[in-house]
Amino acid sequence: MWVPVARLEQFENGRLVVRVEGEKTPVLLLYTGEEVFAIADVCTHDKNPLSDGPLDLTPGAETIQCTRHGARFNLRTGKATLPAPRPVKVYPARLEDGQVWLEV
């Protein structure tokens, strides 16, 4: 089911953390100017929020890095690098007329 979660004008520096009904973890929305990514805002290594982490937007290998221990998470798949033991949840996202939608 697709649900509206935010308007593009709510983003600050291409980032916004939202609460989505039915999800335990806040969701980090990232707008690159071309695309919207949505990923659980938690490092699976130590529960640190990912929302302040640096981004690598290399096409096809987009990642966010945890600021605490350096784990990286692929924005498309959620796949993690060490020390994170598990991937993070990613959500299909789309942008329509300034409205961000997530599939939950």
N, C-alpha and C positions, 0 to 999 in steps of 0.2 A: 504494500500500500504506500503510495506517495503522499507525503505530508509537507505543507509549507512550514519552514522553520525560521526564516529570516528574510529581510530585505537587504539588498546590496549596500544601501546607504548606511546600514548599521555597522558595517565592517570598519575596522581601524587598521590601517596598514595591511589590508588584505586578509585580516584574521578576525574571527569571532568565535567565542565559545557559547554554545547554546545547550539548554536542557531539552531533551526530547521525551515526550510521554512514553512510558514503558521501557526506557533505557536507564540502567543504573548509573552509567558513567556519562559525564558531559561529553558533548561532541564538538570537536574543533573543526570549524569550517575555514578553508583556505581558498582565497580567490587570487588567481595568478594573472588576471587581466584577460585570460582566454578561457579558463576552465575553473570549476569549483571542485575541490576535494573535501571529503568529510571523513574524519578518523576519530576514534575514541581518544579523548584527551587524557591518556594515562600511559605511563611507561610500564610495561609488564615486568620489568626488573625490580622496581622499588616504588611503584605507584606515583612517581613524580609527574606533574602535568607536563604535557608536551607543548603546550601553547606558546611558550616563550623560546622554544628551540629554534636553532638556525635551519633554514631550508636549503636544499640543493634541488634546483628545478631543471636539472639536466633532462632533456626530453627522453622519455622512456625509462628513466631511473630516478624519478622524483622521490626525495626522502625528507624526513624531518628528524632532527637529532635531539635526544634527551640532554638537557643541560647538566644533569647530575653525573652520569657515568659514561656518556657518549654513545649509548645505543642508538641505532638508526632504524627507522621504520619506513618502508616503502609506502607512499601515499596511495598507490593503486591497489596493492595486495595486502598491506599490513605486515608483510614479512619483516622479521626483525634480524638485527645483527647482535652479536654478543656485546654486553653481558645479558641482554634481555632474553629470557628463555622461551617466550612465546610471541606470536604475532599479535598485533592489535586489530580490533574490529574496524573495518572500513565500510562505508555506506555509499551506495550509488547516489550521486547527486547531480542535479541539473539546475540550470539558471534559465528562467523564462520571464521576460519583461521585468527584470530587476528583482524577481522573487526566487529565493533558493528553496528547492524541494529536495527532500531525502526520501529514499525508499527504506522503510523500516519493516 
